[in-house]
């Protein structure tokens, strides 16, 4: 299989997922080498490097699907919610992650429900930001690209769509 991929790749989806070691997209979706282009960042935070990587898949490789995949019990989202509640500053670059997640924090919910809701809202926020990128939006408008959100549940090992 590896030898057949030496001459090129043609993955069918870009999956922007969290770095959590419990959520490897190839295993979550039962896919093999060359099937998915995976881009991972803690909390699915979308910075310039991550955006460039996702865009490369869609624009240069012509991949027709981008999925933003959040997951249950996300540590980066939990840290962002806790830092906002306590006012504590997180160490080094972890504060950057929390700052990027902060706009998705659900201020209506409390406790674990706030974290759970924020995980889902963060996926939606990142998906909308990707869809607003001009080059990606043009491909969506032309029917050449879909950008979707989903969430992986650690306990049930199921993935469900987030609209």
Backbone as CSV, one residue per row, in Angstrom:
resi,resn,N_x,N_y,N_z,CA_x,CA_y,CA_z,C_x,C_y,C_z
1,UNK,0.824,-1.188,0.000,0.000,0.000,0.000,0.872,1.257,0.000
2,UNK,1.874,1.267,0.866,2.758,2.433,0.928,3.433,2.687,-0.409
3,UNK,3.854,1.649,-1.077,4.525,1.800,-2.363,3.579,2.403,-3.401
4,UNK,2.317,2.034,-3.359,1.364,2.575,-4.334,1.099,4.060,-4.125
5,UNK,1.367,4.573,-2.936,1.134,5.992,-2.643,2.358,6.869,-2.916
6,UNK,3.467,6.271,-3.292,4.685,7.034,-3.554,4.461,8.045,-4.678
7,UNK,3.714,7.676,-5.693,3.530,8.551,-6.860,2.503,9.650,-6.637
8,UNK,1.754,9.631,-5.553,0.783,10.694,-5.289,-0.265,10.274,-4.279
9,UNK,-1.057,11.251,-3.906,-2.110,10.989,-2.936,-3.433,11.540,-3.448
10,UNK,-4.514,10.917,-3.042,-5.854,11.370,-3.417,-6.814,11.080,-2.263
11,UNK,-6.571,11.716,-1.095,-7.498,11.498,0.027,-8.878,12.060,-0.312
12,UNK,-9.913,11.475,0.268,-11.273,11.928,-0.029,-11.770,12.990,0.949
13,UNK,-11.027,13.228,2.044,-11.461,14.229,3.014,-10.267,14.805,3.763
14,UNK,-10.407,16.081,4.135,-9.506,16.718,5.089,-10.244,16.667,6.423
15,UNK,-9.596,16.160,7.446,-10.200,16.139,8.772,-9.347,17.017,9.685
16,UNK,-9.936,18.120,10.137,-9.301,18.975,11.139,-9.772,18.466,12.487
17,UNK,-8.858,17.880,13.230,-9.202,17.241,14.499,-8.303,17.753,15.609
18,UNK,-8.689,17.454,16.814,-7.900,17.793,17.997,-6.688,16.867,18.084
19,UNK,-5.692,17.289,18.825,-4.485,16.483,19.000,-4.673,15.337,19.988
20,UNK,-5.801,15.246,20.618,-6.054,14.223,21.638,-5.718,12.834,21.093
21,UNK,-4.866,12.123,21.801,-4.393,10.818,21.336,-5.491,9.763,21.285
22,UNK,-6.633,10.046,21.901,-7.750,9.083,21.895,-8.624,9.220,20.659
23,UNK,-8.314,10.213,19.798,-9.197,10.508,18.673,-8.409,10.592,17.350
24,UNK,-7.745,9.514,16.946,-7.055,9.543,15.650,-8.077,9.349,14.519
25,UNK,-8.216,10.323,13.637,-9.265,10.241,12.606,-9.245,8.959,11.777
26,UNK,-8.067,8.460,11.429,-8.025,7.231,10.622,-8.681,6.062,11.347
27,UNK,-8.504,5.990,12.655,-9.136,4.906,13.416,-10.609,5.192,13.678
28,UNK,-10.939,6.444,13.983,-12.341,6.808,14.235,-13.206,6.445,13.028
29,UNK,-12.694,6.703,11.825,-13.470,6.470,10.605,-13.086,5.191,9.867
30,UNK,-12.248,4.356,10.496,-11.833,3.084,9.926,-11.288,3.263,8.503
31,UNK,-10.324,4.167,8.384,-9.715,4.464,7.089,-8.242,4.089,7.103
32,UNK,-7.708,3.885,5.922,-6.329,3.464,5.806,-5.412,4.572,5.329
33,UNK,-4.196,4.197,5.105,-3.156,5.090,4.631,-3.583,5.730,3.315
34,UNK,-3.491,7.054,3.252,-3.829,7.769,2.031,-5.291,8.153,1.881
35,UNK,-6.161,7.700,2.774,-7.594,7.993,2.649,-7.972,9.369,3.174
36,UNK,-7.335,9.793,4.266,-7.654,11.074,4.893,-6.411,11.949,4.959
37,UNK,-6.628,13.241,4.780,-5.570,14.201,5.083,-5.934,14.759,6.452
38,UNK,-5.156,14.444,7.450,-5.488,14.885,8.800,-4.625,16.075,9.198
39,UNK,-5.296,17.065,9.762,-4.655,18.253,10.302,-5.113,18.319,11.740
40,UNK,-4.167,18.421,12.675,-4.552,18.361,14.075,-3.992,19.543,14.845
41,UNK,-4.839,20.106,15.677,-4.408,21.153,16.606,-5.259,21.035,17.865
42,UNK,-4.684,21.365,18.995,-5.407,21.261,20.259,-6.688,22.082,20.187
43,UNK,-7.798,21.464,20.521,-9.083,22.151,20.498,-9.544,22.527,19.102
44,UNK,-8.974,21.913,18.084,-9.214,22.268,16.673,-9.046,23.768,16.431
45,UNK,-8.108,24.377,17.150,-7.838,25.808,16.987,-7.322,26.052,15.579
46,UNK,-7.869,27.075,14.955,-7.556,27.409,13.571,-6.638,28.623,13.537
47,UNK,-5.324,28.375,13.366,-4.388,29.483,13.187,-3.916,29.464,11.738
48,UNK,-2.964,30.301,11.386,-2.532,30.408,9.988,-1.934,29.108,9.455
49,UNK,-1.137,28.421,10.249,-0.531,27.174,9.785,-1.597,26.101,9.561
50,UNK,-2.535,26.008,10.478,-3.616,25.028,10.347,-4.494,25.393,9.154
51,UNK,-4.849,26.662,9.041,-5.666,27.109,7.911,-4.962,26.815,6.588
52,UNK,-3.669,27.107,6.512,-2.922,26.821,5.299,-2.900,25.345,4.970
53,UNK,-2.791,24.510,5.974,-2.780,23.063,5.760,-4.127,22.566,5.245
54,UNK,-5.202,23.039,5.848,-6.544,22.657,5.404,-6.781,23.153,3.979
55,UNK,-6.423,24.411,3.736,-6.607,24.995,2.400,-5.788,24.241,1.357
56,UNK,-4.597,23.818,1.712,-3.770,23.058,0.775,-4.527,21.818,0.294
57,UNK,-5.138,21.116,1.228,-5.886,19.915,0.853,-7.031,20.213,-0.092
58,UNK,-7.787,21.248,0.226,-8.962,21.573,-0.595,-8.584,22.222,-1.915
59,UNK,-7.636,23.142,-1.891,-7.329,23.933,-3.082,-6.286,23.282,-3.986
60,UNK,-5.253,22.714,-3.415,-4.178,22.133,-4.229,-4.428,20.670,-4.577
61,UNK,-4.993,19.916,-3.643,-5.255,18.509,-3.914,-6.675,18.264,-4.408
62,UNK,-7.531,19.283,-4.330,-8.910,19.140,-4.810,-9.774,18.242,-3.948
63,UNK,-9.441,18.118,-2.672,-10.237,17.279,-1.772,-11.613,17.922,-1.601
64,UNK,-12.689,17.162,-1.799,-14.031,17.749,-1.811,-14.733,17.880,-0.455
65,UNK,-14.096,17.452,0.621,-14.760,17.475,1.928,-13.772,17.912,3.006
66,UNK,-14.192,18.883,3.805,-13.459,19.266,5.011,-14.378,18.986,6.193
67,UNK,-13.866,18.238,7.162,-14.616,17.975,8.387,-13.855,18.550,9.571
68,UNK,-14.542,19.344,10.377,-14.006,19.807,11.655,-14.536,18.826,12.692
69,UNK,-13.631,18.107,13.346,-14.020,17.036,14.259,-13.636,17.379,15.697
70,UNK,-14.632,17.722,16.491,-14.432,17.919,17.918,-14.680,16.610,18.646
71,UNK,-14.489,16.618,19.955,-14.716,15.372,20.691,-15.070,15.640,22.147
72,UNK,-15.763,14.689,22.701,-16.136,14.683,24.107,-14.883,14.776,24.978
73,UNK,-14.986,15.484,26.088,-13.908,15.602,27.072,-12.639,16.228,26.506
74,UNK,-12.791,17.263,25.708,-11.636,17.943,25.117,-10.901,18.745,26.192
75,UNK,-9.635,18.416,26.404,-8.839,19.084,27.429,-8.585,20.545,27.131
76,UNK,-8.380,20.888,25.862,-8.120,22.282,25.501,-9.352,23.145,25.763
77,UNK,-10.522,22.641,25.421,-11.755,23.383,25.685,-11.997,23.480,27.179
78,UNK,-11.777,22.405,27.902,-11.948,22.426,29.360,-11.036,23.463,29.997
79,UNK,-9.790,23.519,29.544,-8.836,24.498,30.083,-9.287,25.918,29.785
80,UNK,-9.792,26.148,28.594,-10.268,27.485,28.216,-11.439,27.912,29.090
81,UNK,-12.380,27.010,29.307,-13.550,27.318,30.136,-13.117,27.589,31.572
82,UNK,-12.257,26.741,32.119,-11.803,26.931,33.498,-11.014,28.227,33.661
83,UNK,-10.159,28.542,32.715,-9.364,29.773,32.789,-10.261,31.000,32.755
84,UNK,-11.300,30.957,31.941,-12.211,32.099,31.892,-12.957,32.240,33.224
85,UNK,-13.377,31.129,33.792,-14.124,31.164,35.050,-13.268,31.664,36.210
86,UNK,-12.016,31.238,36.251,-11.160,31.581,37.389,-10.367,32.862,37.174
87,UNK,-10.206,33.248,35.918,-9.375,34.406,35.603,-7.895,34.083,35.589
88,UNK,-7.572,32.812,35.754,-6.165,32.391,35.745,-5.582,32.480,34.348
89,UNK,-4.313,32.806,34.287,-3.566,32.821,33.030,-2.955,31.436,32.852
90,UNK,-3.135,30.840,31.690,-2.561,29.531,31.415,-1.107,29.675,30.981
91,UNK,-0.319,28.628,31.138,1.096,28.721,30.787,1.331,28.913,29.292
92,UNK,2.320,29.721,29.000,2.908,29.895,27.667,1.875,29.909,26.547
93,UNK,2.053,29.045,25.604,1.225,29.040,24.405,-0.158,28.427,24.623
94,UNK,-0.375,27.813,25.749,-1.688,27.242,26.044,-2.710,28.365,26.191
95,UNK,-2.287,29.523,26.664,-3.194,30.666,26.755,-3.679,31.084,25.366
96,UNK,-2.810,30.985,24.361,-3.211,31.287,22.984,-4.374,30.391,22.570
97,UNK,-4.275,29.101,22.868,-5.351,28.172,22.531,-6.651,28.589,23.224
98,UNK,-6.552,28.888,24.514,-7.741,29.293,25.285,-8.350,30.563,24.708
99,UNK,-7.512,31.506,24.300,-8.021,32.753,23.719,-8.771,32.502,22.424
100,UNK,-8.316,31.533,21.650,-8.991,31.210,20.389,-10.322,30.493,20.625
101,UNK,-10.395,29.721,21.673,-11.618,28.968,22.006,-12.636,29.855,22.721
102,UNK,-12.162,30.869,23.437,-13.013,31.711,24.286,-14.318,32.182,23.625
103,UNK,-14.333,32.636,22.365,-15.599,33.095,21.782,-16.683,32.013,21.704
104,UNK,-16.296,30.764,21.789,-17.274,29.674,21.719,-17.832,29.289,23.085
105,UNK,-17.307,29.850,24.162,-17.750,29.450,25.503,-19.221,29.769,25.693
106,UNK,-19.954,28.761,26.147,-21.393,28.881,26.398,-21.598,29.423,27.815
107,UNK,-22.059,30.653,27.907,-22.243,31.281,29.214,-23.613,31.002,29.833
108,UNK,-24.442,30.242,29.131,-25.755,29.875,29.668,-25.646,28.616,30.525
109,UNK,-24.797,27.697,30.103,-24.633,26.425,30.806,-23.653,26.572,31.972
110,UNK,-23.647,25.575,32.851,-22.749,25.580,34.007,-22.083,24.206,34.159
111,UNK,-20.932,24.188,34.802,-20.230,22.934,35.088,-19.862,22.167,33.835
112,UNK,-20.023,20.839,33.909,-19.675,19.985,32.777,-20.519,20.291,31.545
113,UNK,-21.757,20.738,31.745,-22.623,21.082,30.617,-22.050,22.261,29.829
114,UNK,-21.395,23.199,30.526,-20.767,24.335,29.841,-19.630,23.846,28.950
115,UNK,-18.809,22.960,29.475,-17.701,22.417,28.684,-18.245,21.646,27.489
116,UNK,-19.224,20.795,27.731,-19.812,19.979,26.676,-20.398,20.853,25.562
117,UNK,-21.143,21.857,25.942,-21.744,22.761,24.962,-20.683,23.565,24.217
118,UNK,-19.648,23.975,24.926,-18.579,24.756,24.309,-17.822,23.929,23.275
119,UNK,-17.654,22.652,23.513,-17.003,21.779,22.531,-17.785,21.827,21.216
120,UNK,-19.087,21.667,21.308,-19.933,21.693,20.117,-19.917,23.063,19.458
121,UNK,-20.017,24.112,20.258,-20.008,25.475,19.712,-18.668,25.800,19.050
122,UNK,-17.586,25.287,19.597,-16.262,25.523,19.021,-16.149,24.895,17.630
123,UNK,-16.663,23.683,17.481,-16.669,23.043,16.165,-17.431,23.918,15.172
124,UNK,-18.598,24.403,15.581,-19.388,25.261,14.702,-18.669,26.548,14.352
125,UNK,-17.994,27.133,15.322,-17.267,28.380,15.090,-16.124,28.173,14.093
126,UNK,-15.381,27.098,14.253,-14.267,26.817,13.345,-14.796,26.503,11.946
127,UNK,-15.864,25.734,11.869,-16.468,25.408,10.572,-16.909,26.677,9.854
128,UNK,-17.559,27.584,10.564,-18.013,28.842,9.955,-16.837,29.705,9.505
129,UNK,-15.782,29.696,10.292,-14.608,30.481,9.911,-13.983,29.925,8.625
130,UNK,-13.904,28.614,8.523,-13.392,28.012,7.292,-14.292,28.353,6.109
131,UNK,-15.589,28.257,6.311,-16.540,28.533,5.233,-16.505,29.989,4.786
132,UNK,-16.014,30.880,5.654,-15.936,32.304,5.314,-14.652,32.660,4.561
133,UNK,-13.698,31.738,4.500,-12.462,31.988,3.750,-12.803,32.064,2.262
134,UNK,-12.412,33.148,1.617,-12.833,33.412,0.236,-12.589,32.249,-0.717
135,UNK,-11.378,31.722,-0.743,-11.067,30.642,-1.683,-11.877,29.381,-1.403
136,UNK,-12.063,29.072,-0.127,-12.871,27.907,0.228,-14.340,28.163,-0.071
137,UNK,-14.816,29.373,0.247,-16.213,29.732,-0.018,-16.528,29.647,-1.508
138,UNK,-15.584,30.043,-2.350,-15.789,29.950,-3.793,-15.978,28.504,-4.231
139,UNK,-15.203,27.599,-3.656,-15.338,26.172,-3.996,-16.658,25.602,-3.473
140,UNK,-17.081,26.065,-2.291,-18.375,25.629,-1.754,-19.493,26.107,-2.678
141,UNK,-19.445,27.382,-3.077,-20.479,27.952,-3.956,-20.535,27.223,-5.301
142,UNK,-19.393,26.745,-5.767,-19.329,26.035,-7.047,-19.733,24.557,-6.910
143,UNK,-20.048,24.130,-5.689,-20.432,22.743,-5.475,-19.258,21.768,-5.489
144,UNK,-18.042,22.290,-5.315,-16.848,21.452,-5.360,-16.306,21.100,-3.976
145,UNK,-16.903,21.683,-2.941,-16.398,21.480,-1.582,-17.545,21.559,-0.588
146,UNK,-17.520,20.664,0.384,-18.437,20.727,1.526,-17.587,20.889,2.782
147,UNK,-18.047,21.725,3.694,-17.368,21.921,4.974,-18.379,21.576,6.059
148,UNK,-18.071,20.551,6.837,-19.016,20.049,7.824,-18.374,19.990,9.208
149,UNK,-19.214,19.957,10.217,-18.764,19.791,11.592,-19.266,18.472,12.138
150,UNK,-18.481,17.873,13.020,-18.883,16.614,13.646,-18.243,16.522,15.019
151,UNK,-18.750,15.590,15.782,-18.269,15.403,17.145,-18.157,13.910,17.437
152,UNK,-17.033,13.523,18.018,-16.780,12.138,18.389,-17.040,11.978,19.879
153,UNK,-17.828,10.984,20.212,-18.135,10.693,21.611,-17.234,9.556,22.081
154,UNK,-16.380,9.842,23.036,-15.435,8.839,23.520,-16.142,7.622,24.110
155,UNK,-17.214,7.850,24.865,-17.881,6.742,25.555,-18.556,5.774,24.593
156,UNK,-19.257,6.287,23.599,-19.987,5.429,22.661,-19.187,5.122,21.398
157,UNK,-18.120,5.861,21.146,-17.307,5.760,19.948,-18.102,6.070,18.677
158,UNK,-19.085,6.944,18.829,-19.897,7.366,17.685,-19.564,8.788,17.287
159,UNK,-19.765,9.078,16.025,-19.581,10.415,15.474,-20.948,10.915,15.046
160,UNK,-21.259,12.171,15.393,-22.520,12.730,14.907,-22.267,14.120,14.328
161,UNK,-23.105,14.465,13.387,-22.970,15.753,12.693,-23.354,16.896,13.607
162,UNK,-22.687,18.011,13.418,-23.010,19.253,14.114,-23.394,20.257,13.039
163,UNK,-24.578,20.794,13.172,-25.031,21.765,12.166,-24.896,23.185,12.661
